[in-house]
Amino acid sequence: MTTSSTSRTYGYVRVSTRRQTVDQQMDALLAAGVPADNIYGDVISGAKWDRDGLSDLRKLLRSGDTLVVVALDRLGRSLSEMVKLLDWIVSEGIELRSLREGIDLTTPTGRMLAGIFASLAEYERALILERAEAARDAARARGRQLGRPKSMDAEKIETARALLASGISRVQVAKRVGVSRAALYREIPVV
C-alpha cells in the first residue's frame, strides 16, 4: 500500500487499572517514531469496548495512516471485538504495526497472525476468569463469605420482625434497624 504525504502515525496504549503505568508502552511507541501528541490511551479493561481514548483515535485515523501498538492485547481481549476492530482497520486502509509480535496488518500473514494473537488473548482472559471462579469455589467450600457481608444479622432480623408485628411501617423499621428498605424486603419478604 502506498501512503500519501499526509499520512500520520498514531499510537495507542492501555492498562487495565490505575495501579499500572503506561510508561513502558509510551517509551516503546516514542522509540518507534510515534509523535507524543499522536498517542492515545485508556485505563480500562481490554474486555470493555467503550473506551474514550480508542474512540477518539478511531475518529482521527484515515486511510494510509499507521496505528502502532506495543502488543495486540493492548487493543482488546475479546475475540469478536478484536476481529471487528481489525476488520475496520483493514477496510479503512489503515496500517497496523504491533511491535511485540512484529505484525504488519497490510500483509496476509500479518492478518492471520493478528487473528491468532487475538484468540490467544481471549483464551488468556478465559483462563483468568476460570481461575477466579475456582478460587471462589474453594472459598465457598471452606465456608468463607463471598461478596459484601449481609447488612442484617440474626439479631437485626429478629428486631425487625418484632417491630413489623407491632404495626410499625417498613420504612420506619428500616430506619430503626439501620438498613435499607431493600435489605429489609430481601430478608423479610411481604407474604
VEXDREN-2710 file (C-alpha; in Angstrom, 1 decimal):
% VEXDREN-2710
k/r/px/py/pz
1/MET/0.0/0.0/0.0
2/THR/1.3/3.4/-0.9
3/THR/1.0/6.1/1.8
4/SER/0.4/9.7/1.0
5/SER/2.5/12.6/2.2
6/THR/-0.4/13.4/4.6
7/SER/-0.4/10.1/6.3
8/ARG/0.2/10.2/10.0
9/THR/1.4/7.7/12.6
10/TYR/-0.7/7.2/15.8
11/GLY/-0.1/5.1/18.8
12/TYR/-2.4/3.5/21.4
13/VAL/-1.6/2.5/24.9
14/ARG/-3.8/0.8/27.5
15/VAL/-3.5/-0.5/31.0
16/SER/-6.3/-2.2/33.0
17/THR/-6.0/-0.5/36.3
18/ARG/-4.8/2.8/37.8
19/ARG/-2.1/0.9/39.7
20/GLN/-0.4/0.1/36.4
21/THR/1.5/2.6/34.3
22/VAL/1.8/3.2/30.5
23/ASP/5.4/4.4/30.8
24/GLN/6.9/1.3/29.1
25/GLN/4.3/1.4/26.3
26/MET/4.9/5.2/25.8
27/ASP/8.7/4.7/25.6
28/ALA/8.3/1.9/23.1
29/LEU/6.0/3.9/20.9
30/LEU/8.2/7.0/21.0
31/ALA/11.2/4.9/20.1
32/ALA/9.2/3.5/17.2
33/GLY/8.7/7.1/15.9
34/VAL/5.2/7.8/17.0
35/PRO/4.9/11.5/17.9
36/ALA/4.0/12.1/21.6
37/ASP/0.9/14.2/20.6
38/ASN/-0.4/11.3/18.5
39/ILE/-0.5/8.7/21.3
40/TYR/-3.9/8.0/22.8
41/GLY/-4.7/5.7/25.6
42/ASP/-7.1/4.3/28.2
43/VAL/-7.0/3.0/31.7
44/ILE/-9.7/0.3/31.4
45/SER/-10.0/-3.4/30.9
46/GLY/-9.4/-4.7/27.4
47/ALA/-12.7/-6.6/27.7
48/LYS/-14.6/-3.2/27.8
49/TRP/-15.2/-1.9/24.3
50/ASP/-16.4/1.6/25.3
51/ARG/-13.0/3.3/25.6
52/ASP/-12.7/7.0/25.3
53/GLY/-9.1/7.1/24.1
54/LEU/-9.7/4.4/21.4
55/SER/-12.9/6.1/20.3
56/ASP/-11.1/9.4/19.9
57/LEU/-8.3/7.7/18.0
58/ARG/-10.7/5.9/15.6
59/LYS/-12.2/9.3/14.7
60/LEU/-8.8/10.6/13.7
61/LEU/-7.5/7.6/11.7
62/ARG/-7.7/7.9/7.9
63/SER/-6.7/5.7/5.0
64/GLY/-2.9/5.5/4.8
65/ASP/-2.3/6.3/8.5
66/THR/-0.4/3.9/10.6
67/LEU/-1.6/2.7/14.1
68/VAL/1.2/1.4/16.3
69/VAL/0.7/-0.6/19.5
70/VAL/3.2/-2.3/21.7
71/ALA/1.2/-5.5/21.6
72/LEU/-2.2/-6.6/20.1
73/ASP/-3.6/-7.3/23.6
74/ARG/-3.5/-3.5/24.2
75/LEU/-6.3/-3.2/21.6
76/GLY/-8.5/-5.6/23.4
77/ARG/-9.1/-9.1/24.7
78/SER/-12.5/-10.1/23.3
79/LEU/-12.0/-12.0/20.1
80/SER/-15.2/-10.8/18.5
81/GLU/-14.5/-7.1/19.2
82/MET/-10.8/-7.6/18.2
83/VAL/-11.9/-9.1/14.8
84/LYS/-14.3/-6.1/14.3
85/LEU/-11.6/-3.6/15.0
86/LEU/-9.1/-5.4/12.8
87/ASP/-11.7/-5.6/10.0
88/TRP/-12.4/-1.9/10.4
89/ILE/-8.7/-1.1/10.3
90/VAL/-8.2/-3.1/7.1
91/SER/-11.4/-1.8/5.4
92/GLU/-10.3/1.8/6.2
93/GLY/-6.9/1.3/4.6
94/ILE/-5.1/1.9/7.9
95/GLU/-1.8/0.2/8.5
96/LEU/-1.3/-1.6/11.9
97/ARG/2.0/-2.3/13.5
98/SER/2.4/-4.4/16.6
99/LEU/5.9/-4.0/18.0
100/ARG/6.0/-7.1/20.2
101/GLU/4.6/-9.5/17.7
102/GLY/6.3/-7.9/14.7
103/ILE/3.0/-7.8/12.8
104/ASP/2.2/-5.7/9.8
105/LEU/-1.5/-6.0/9.1
106/THR/-1.2/-5.0/5.5
107/THR/0.1/-8.5/4.6
108/PRO/-1.9/-11.7/4.5
109/THR/0.5/-13.2/7.1
110/GLY/0.0/-10.2/9.3
111/ARG/-3.8/-10.5/9.2
112/MET/-3.5/-14.3/10.0
113/LEU/-1.1/-13.6/12.9
114/ALA/-3.4/-10.9/14.3
115/GLY/-6.3/-13.3/14.4
116/ILE/-4.1/-15.9/16.2
117/PHE/-2.9/-13.4/18.8
118/ALA/-6.4/-12.1/19.4
119/SER/-7.5/-15.7/20.0
120/LEU/-4.7/-16.2/22.5
121/ALA/-5.6/-13.0/24.3
122/GLU/-9.2/-14.2/24.6
123/TYR/-8.0/-17.6/25.8
124/GLU/-5.9/-16.0/28.5
125/ARG/-8.8/-13.9/29.7
126/ALA/-11.0/-17.0/29.9
127/LEU/-8.3/-18.7/31.9
128/ILE/-8.1/-15.7/34.3
129/LEU/-11.9/-15.9/34.8
130/GLU/-11.8/-19.7/35.2
131/ARG/-9.1/-19.3/37.9
132/ALA/-11.1/-16.6/39.7
133/GLU/-14.2/-18.9/39.7
134/ALA/-12.1/-21.8/41.0
135/ALA/-10.8/-19.5/43.8
136/ARG/-14.4/-18.5/44.7
137/ASP/-15.5/-22.2/44.7
138/ALA/-12.6/-23.0/47.0
139/ALA/-13.6/-20.2/49.4
140/ARG/-17.2/-21.3/49.4
141/ALA/-16.2/-24.9/50.2
142/ARG/-14.3/-23.6/53.2
143/GLY/-17.4/-21.6/54.3
144/ARG/-16.0/-18.2/53.6
145/GLN/-18.3/-15.3/53.0
146/LEU/-18.1/-14.0/49.4
147/GLY/-19.0/-10.5/48.3
148/ARG/-20.4/-7.9/50.6
149/PRO/-21.5/-9.1/54.0
150/LYS/-25.2/-9.1/54.7
151/SER/-26.5/-5.9/56.2
152/MET/-28.9/-7.8/58.5
153/ASP/-27.6/-10.4/61.0
154/ALA/-30.0/-12.6/63.0
155/GLU/-30.4/-10.0/65.8
156/LYS/-31.5/-7.3/63.3
157/ILE/-33.9/-9.7/61.6
158/GLU/-35.5/-10.6/64.9
159/THR/-35.8/-6.9/65.9
160/ALA/-37.3/-6.0/62.6
161/ARG/-39.8/-8.8/62.8
162/ALA/-40.9/-7.7/66.2
163/LEU/-41.3/-4.1/65.1
164/LEU/-43.2/-5.1/62.0
165/ALA/-45.5/-7.3/64.1
166/SER/-46.2/-4.3/66.3
167/GLY/-47.6/-2.4/63.3
168/ILE/-44.7/-0.1/62.5
169/SER/-44.2/0.6/58.8
170/ARG/-41.4/-0.9/56.8
171/VAL/-39.9/2.5/56.2
172/GLN/-39.7/3.2/59.9
173/VAL/-38.4/-0.3/60.7
174/ALA/-35.6/0.0/58.2
175/LYS/-34.6/3.3/59.7
176/ARG/-34.7/2.0/63.3
177/VAL/-32.7/-1.2/62.4
178/GLY/-30.3/0.8/60.3
179/VAL/-30.7/-0.9/57.0
180/SER/-32.1/0.0/53.6
181/ARG/-35.7/-0.9/52.7
182/ALA/-34.4/-3.2/50.0
183/ALA/-32.4/-5.2/52.6
184/LEU/-35.5/-5.4/54.8
185/TYR/-37.6/-6.7/52.0
186/ARG/-34.9/-9.1/51.0
187/GLU/-34.6/-10.6/54.5
188/ILE/-38.3/-10.3/55.4
189/PRO/-40.4/-10.5/52.2
190/VAL/-44.0/-9.5/52.2
191/VAL/-46.3/-12.5/52.3
END
